[in-house]
Amino acid sequence: MLLSVGAHGYDRATVQEVLERSGMSRDRFQRRFGGKQACFAEAYEMAAERLCAEVLEAGRRAESWRAGFRAALVRLLKTVAEQPLLAKALLIEVRAARGEAWAKHQQLIERFVHAVDVAKDEPGACPTTALTAQFVVGAIEESILTEIAAGRTATVERLLPDLAHLAVLNYFGEDEAWLELSSSPERVLRPLDSPDTE
């Protein structure tokens, strides 16, 4: 379902294509889901939960909030680059689907907001408001949506330094934020892709 929606858009994706991809009979599909929206919602929840867990786990493995934020962002951007149809379904087409899938999307966004806002308790953090983390997460999401819509998912990882700069600027100030602009995607990807690399 997600690949069909990513390829054609939610409104143009058909149950028939899902049946052909999965080998499921129409009767079984109707008994299990009842319709396209419920099928998308179930597929969305499974895939989005998995991606959310991977992103948050990448952040938790790091030794500091800043390193964790960067590692989590790398994982997210890498998924978008490598699985553009999935990314489009999860981040763009969920808006057309609405319903339970959209509610799940909002829940996951709140989890990301909570994870980002941990920065306020880090040493050297600047005073922030309740909207700071929402702004950072919203900016990340909108930046990625723009790249997906423009067909630039293959190069989406180039956003890493700018998005890291944005987050650090809001929590730690301008001097610390400029250090993030010197971080290349290659430098940050290496620890994740090769755990034994120093």
N, C-alpha and C positions, 0 to 999 in steps of 0.2 A: 504493500500500500504506500509506504513512504517514498519508495523510488518512483512509483507512478505519479504521485503527487508532486514530487520534486521535478520530474521531467515535464509534466503537462500543466501543473497548477492544480489546486484543489478542485476548482469548479469544473475543470475539463477532464480530470481523472475519472475513470469509469470502473465500476465493479467488475465488468467483463475482463478488463485487463488484469485486475487483481486475481481473478479466477484463473486466467491463463498462466500467470506467473507462478501461482501457488499450486495449481492442480486441484484446487478445492471445487466441489460441486456447488452450484447456485443454491440448492436446497440446504446444504450444510452451512453455507455462508449466511443464509437468512436465519437459520436456527441459532447460530452463534452470535451474530452481530445485529441482524435486523436491518442494517443499512450502512451506507458509506461512512456517515459521521461517526458511528460507534466503532467501526473498524479502524478508522483513522485515529480515534481517541485512544484505543488500546495500543496500537502500534506506536503512537506518539509517546505515551507514558513509558513504555518499555525502553525505547531508544533514548528519550530525553533523560530519564533517570540514570541510565547507564553513562551517558555523556557527562551529566552533572557529577556523578560519583567519581569518574576518571579525572575531571578537572579539579575537583576539590581535593582529591587524594594527592594529585601532583603538587598542590599548594601545601598540603600538610607535611609532606616529606622534606620540605626545605627548612633551613636553619633559622630563617627570619621571615617576617611578613613580606618584606620587599622581594626577597628571593622566591618566596612562595607565590606571591602575586604573579611574578614573571613566569614562573614554571607553570602555573595554572593557565595563564594566558597563552603560553606556547602550546599547551595541550589543546586548548580550544581552537586556536588558529590553525593548528596542524590538521585537526579533524575537518575543519571547513575546507582547507586546501585539498585534502585527500578524498573527501566524500562530499562533493558539492551538491549532489541531488538530495542527500540526507540533510545537509545543512539548510538548503532552501526549504525543505518540508518542515524542519523543526523551527526555523527562525522567521520565515516569511509566510508560508502557506497556512500556518496555524492561525493566522489572523483571519483568513477566509473561512476556515473550518469552525472557529469559535467553539461554543459548547464546552464539553469536558476537557478537550485538548487545550483550549485557551486558558481554562482555569488552572490546569496543571502547569502550563507555561508560566503563569503568574506566580504560582507557588515556588517554582524553581528559581525564578528571578529573585524572589525574596530570600532564598537560601544563599544566592550569590551576594546579595546586598549585605546580609549578615556576615558572611565570610570576609568581604572587603572591609567592613566597618570595624573589624578587630584591630585595624591599624591605629585607631584612635587611642588605644591603650599601650601602644609601643613607645619606648623611650624616644624622646625628641619629637613626638607628634605635635602638630599644631592644633589649636582649638578648632573644632568642627561642629556642624549642626546635624540634625537627624536626616537632612536631605543630601549630605555629602556623598555617602555611599550610593544612594539612588542615582545621583547625577553621574557618578563614575561608571556604574554598571549600565545605565542608560546610554551613555556616550559610547561605550564599548559595543553594545548591541547595535546601535544605529550605524556605527562605522562599519561593522561587519555586514549589516543588511545592505548598505550602499555598495560594498564590493560584490556581494552575491548578485544583486540586481543588475550591476554593470557587467557581469560576466568575468570578474577579475579574481575568482577564488584561487586560481593557481598562484597568485602573488600576494595573497592576503596576509601572509606572515610578515610582510614588510611593515605592517601597522604596529608591530610589537614595540619598537622604541617610543613612538609617539604616544601610544596608549599607556605604556608604563610611565612615561613622563607626566601624563595627565593625572594619573592616580597619585604618584608621589608628590606632585605639585600641590594637590589638594590636602594631603595629609602631613607632608614634611617640609613644604616650602620650596621656593625657586632654586636655591643653591643645590639642594639634594636632587631636585627633579632633573636638572640639566645633565647630571651624571647618567641618567637613563638613556639619553639620546645617543650615547656612545656605545650602547649595548646592541650588538648585531644579532639577528635571529640565529645565525650559525653558532655564536658563542653560547647562547642560552639553550639551544636544542641539544648540544652535545651531551650534557649530563643526563638528560632523559633517555636519549637514544643509546648511549654507551655508559651504563651505570658504573663501570670500573674505571672510567677515564677520570683522571685528576683534574 
